[in-house]
């Protein structure tokens, strides 16, 4: 039996950094948007090149394993060197890979991450085999016997599985944590209602939360509470909304919690959301209260953003316990 099974994407990631990258910001009355730019037609020198593995399912599965949980993964990979790289890493991290599906019809997912001098990133992603996972390829018995399921973004032909996995979790009394991707966010609240009704904890960043609920971000603090209340009313037991360097907040229908981000030097924010979710769920699994679970998520995310790659800085449970104890002593 698994403590948790992660369902979602698996990719090979290439991090690219260049001093020639320009950041352009455009602001109007409603919002500010930033864009990266390179000189058109130029040959751009690359200063940083780093290859790693990624995707919501692999990032969280490795983190859960390091945090003392028996983790498995359900995802689809190609028959290529990228897949072997991913599987070797998962195996070395003690993640159960017996439910991973292989195919000759699609290459393994691949991402190019353009890292800005600010620490933020833009991702060019080819989802590849991850979008081709079929219902008959999912080990539904394994999911039914897990204590938790972590369900991350699913796109393309595999997107309908998002709701099917959620309903399966509800039918079998499995605690479900959900981190919807762009495909799910665009479906809107009404379409996602069955998923939310099956969800223990929903993880969204602030931009996703506003887009999903349709709340206009113009009222200050009141609109944040409106967003949280709307998602709770849709059926989620707990809603966690992250906001990068501003920290995170959560609501469980009874109490509202806020947690500041851990002040560290950012190198890349890729994987921070996955790390936050894994730290939070692992803390709940180990019997900690919600407030400390949020702190655990923040600590795990802080570990990740100090390095290139979504897994390098992930904490072990021993490291997490020490950092949590240090924080409580400081208070």
N, C-alpha and C positions, 0 to 999 in steps of 0.2 A: 504493500500500500504506500502511496505517495502522500507526503504532507502537502505538497502543492504540485500542480501541473501547469506549465505555461503554454498557452496556445497563441500562435502569431507568427511573426516573420523572423527570418534568419538571413543575414547578409554578410558579405565580405566588405569591409570599409577601408577606403583609402583617404587619409587626411592630407590635405594639400594646403600649404601656407605660402603666401608671397607678399613681400614688402610693397609690391606694385598695386596691391588691392586698394581701392578707394571706397570710402563709405559716403553715400549720398543720402541726405535726409530731406523729406518733403513733409511739410506740416500745414494743416488747414484748421478750421475752427473745430472740427470733430476729432481729428487724430493726427498722429505723426507716424510716418512710415519711412523705413530706411532700406536702401538698396546697395548692393555691392557693384563695383564697376571695374572693368579693365579697359585699356585702350583698344579700340576696335582694330583688328588686323595686325596687332603687335605680337611678338613672341615674348611671352611672359616668363621670367625666371622664377623657379620654384625654390623656396628656401627651406621648407619643411615637407617631408614625405614620410608617412607612417601608415603601415598596413595593420589592420586588426579585424576583429569580427564584431558584428552588431545585429541589430534587429531586436524588437521589443521582447520576443520570446527568449532569445539567447541571453540578452543582457540581464533579464530578471532571473532566469533559471540559475545562472552562475552566481548571482548575488544571493539568492535564497540558499543555495548550497553552502556558500561561505558563511552564511548566517545560521547554520545549524539545522536546516530543513532538508528532508529527503525530496529532492526536486526532480521532476521529469519535464520533458518538452514534447510538444506536438507541433511539427512544422514540416515543410516540404523543401527538399534540396535537389539540385541537379546531380549529374554524375560527372563531376569536374573537380579540379584541384581546390577550388574555393570551398566546396562541400567537405572535402577531406580536412581542410584547415579548421572549419567550424566544428566538425565532429571530434577531431583530435582534442581541441580545446575543451569542449564540453565534457568529454570523457576524463580528461585530466583534472577537471573541476568537480568530478564525482556527480555529474548530472546524468540521469538515466536517459539514454538516447534510443532506447528500443522502440519508441513510438514515432521516430522520425521517418518520414516517407521519402524515397528517392525516385527520380524520374529521368528518363533520357530525352523527354520532350521539351524541357525548359532548362535554361541555365540557372544556377544558384543566384539569388538576389545579390545586387552589387550597388554600393553607394560611393559617391565621391563627396567628401566633406570639405568645403571651402571655409577655412577658419580665419576669422577676422582678428585684427589686433586688439579688439575689444574683448575677445574671448567667446563671442557669440559665433554661430556658424550657419551656413546655408548648405543644405543637403541636396545633391542631385542623386535621385534614387531610381534604379531599375529593379522592380520587385521580383521579377523572374518567377521561379518555381513557387515562391510563397503564395502567389495569387492563384495557384492551380490545385490547391488542396481540396479534395472531394469528400463528400459526406461518408462514402463507403471506405475511405482511407483513415478515418478517425477511430481510435480505440475508445469507444463509448463506455465500455466496462471500466477501463482504467480511470476515466473521468468521474464515473459514478462512485468510485471507491476512494477518491482523493478527499482530503480534508478541505483543501482550498483549490480553486481554479483561478489562475490569473489570465485574463482575456485581453489581449492587446489588439492593435489595429489589424483589420483584415480588409483586403481590397480585391477588385477584379472578380473573377468567377467564384472565388472562395468567400466573398463578402457575406452571402446568406448564412454561412456557418456561424457568424457572430451571434445571431439571435438563437440559432439551434443549440449552440453550446450553453448559452445563458439559460434557456428553458430546461435543458438537460440537468444543469446544476440545481435549478429550483426543484425539479421533479425528484431528485435524489438527495436533497438536503445538504448539498455541498456549498460551502461559503464561496461566494464569487466576488472577485475584485476585477473591475473593468477600467481600462484606459482606452477610450475610443479614438480612432484615427480620423483622418479627414473624410473618408467615405461615410463613416458613421455620423460625424458632426453634420455633414450636409443633409443627411436624412431628416434631421430635426427631431424635436421632442416627441411628437405624436408617434412617429415610426419607431422610436427607441423605447417607448413606454413598456413593452413586455420585457425588454432587457433590464431596465431600471427596477422593475418590480421584483426581479430575481437577484438584484445586486446588493451585496453587503456594503462595499465601499466603491465609490466612483472617484476616479482620479482625472481631473482636467486642469489644464493651465488656465490662466485668467482669460486670455483671448478666446480659447475654445469655449469656455463657459458662457461668455457673453454672446458669441455667435450661436451657440446651441439654444440658449434661452430666448434670444432676440431682445434682451435688455439693452437699452441704450446707455453707454458708459458716460453719463453726463451729470449724475446726481451726487457724486462723491460716495461716501460710505454707505448710504442707503441703497444704492444700486447693487453693491456687493451682497448685501443681505438678501436683496430680492432675488439675485441669481441663486444663492444657496437655498433659499426657501423654495424656489421653483423646482430645483432638482430634487430636493427632499420630497416635495409633493408628488413628484413623478414616481416615487416608490423606493428610492435608494435609502438604505439605513443610515449611511454616513456619506457625506460629500466632502472631498478634499480638493481645494483649489490652490494651486501653486502659482507663484508670481516671481520666479527668478530671484534676483537679489533682494526683493522686498519680502521674501519669506513665503509662508503659506498659511491658510486658514481652513478650518473644518467646522462642520455642524453635524450633530447626530440627532437633531430633532428636539433635544433638550438643552444642550449647551453649545456655545460658540467658542471655538479655540483659535488662537493665533500663535504662530511660532516664527521668530525671525530667522533669516538665513544665517548660516555660520560664516563669519567673515574670513574668507581665504582668497588668495590670488587666483583668479580664473585663467586657465589656459584654453579650455574648450568646454562648452556647456552640453555637448552631445552626451546623451545617456543620463543626464541629471534627473529627469523625470522618472525614468525606469528605476534608478537607484533610490529615489525618494520612496516610490511605491514599495519596493522590496524591503527597505528598512522598516517602513511602517508596518507592513503585514507580518514580517518576522517578529517584530516586537509584540504584536498582538498574539501571535502564535506562542511566544514564550511567556505569555501571561501578563504583559505590561498593560497599563491603562492607556486610553487614547491619547492623553496629553504627552506621555512619554513616547508613544508610538510616533507621533508627529516629530518629536525631537530626534528620534532614531532615523526617520526619513531624511531630515535635514542634515544630520551628520553624514549619512551615507552619500547623499548628493554632493556634499562639500568635499568628500574624499575623491569623487569622480572628476569634478570640474578642475582639479589641479593638474590633470594629466591629459594627454591625447589618448583617445580610446575610451570606450564606454565601460571597461571592466578593470582597468589597471588599478584605480584607487578604491575599488569596492572593499568595504570593511568585512572582517570576520566577526563572528559573534563575540569572541573574546575582546577584540578591539572595541566593538560597540559597547559592551558592558562597561569597560574602563572609561570610555568617553562620556557615557551617560552618567556614571558615578561622579566623574570629575565635574560635570555640569551641575549636578544636584548639590555637590559640596560647595561650588562657587556661589550658588544661590543662597 
